[in-house]
Amino acid sequence: MRVAPAFLAAAVLASCATPLTPPVVAVEAGLAPDSIVAARKAAFMLSAATFGGMKPVVERGGDVKTLAFGARGLARWAEALPAMFPESTRGLASRAKAEVWTDRPGFEARAATFRAATAALLDRASAGDAAGFAAQYAAVNAACDGCHETYRAPPPPR
Ligand code: HEC
């Protein structure tokens, strides 16, 4: 097939022409505050399910090595927790009390206690230390309650 030289010239020109419109760069906006609230509520519920699910194994003196996966999840959640309470989420429909922001150092201290307790829980699980795990289980439980006491409001009436 014979291609018209004029067409070829046009094709060559088009291929080396200056780039067309630059690609649209998607600018990642931060998470919307209500998405952060939804995510932290989900994480709290999942952490409660994971933590509660460990109880039967603790009570029957079972193999705590099987709980390492869940303990690692709790430890990771504990690392992420403080950042899930940014100023932008203050006042949204949530059980977080104003004290989370008015007494930030106190809240951070509770979160740090929780972080240390869950890290130690993971450590005891990995070691297969049932007695140590049971003691640490109680410590984590106390860390949950210790924070809720001051920083979580009662559930809204249904
Ligand atoms: C450092 C503070 C802190 C620690 C530690 C903590 N919580 Fe909470 N928790 C909160 C706050 C604040 C809320 C309210 C969050 C909201 O409504 O946005 C909450 C909410 C919850 C909720 C309700 C979630 C919902 O959907 O309304 C559950 C369940 C929960 N926590 C369980 C736990 C368990 C179990 C632990 C320990 C394994 C724990 N929390 C550790 C502060 C904490």
Boltz pocket constraint, residues with backbone or C-beta under 6 A from the ligand:
constraints:
  - pocket:
      binder: B
      contacts: [[A, 37], [A, 40], [A, 41], [A, 42], [A, 44], [A, 45], [A, 47], [A, 48], [A, 51], [A, 81], [A, 93], [A, 94], [A, 95], [A, 96], [A, 97], [A, 100], [A, 107], [A, 110], [A, 111], [A, 114], [A, 140], [A, 141], [A, 143], [A, 144], [A, 145], [A, 147], [A, 148], [A, 151], [A, 152], [A, 153]]
      max_distance: 6.0
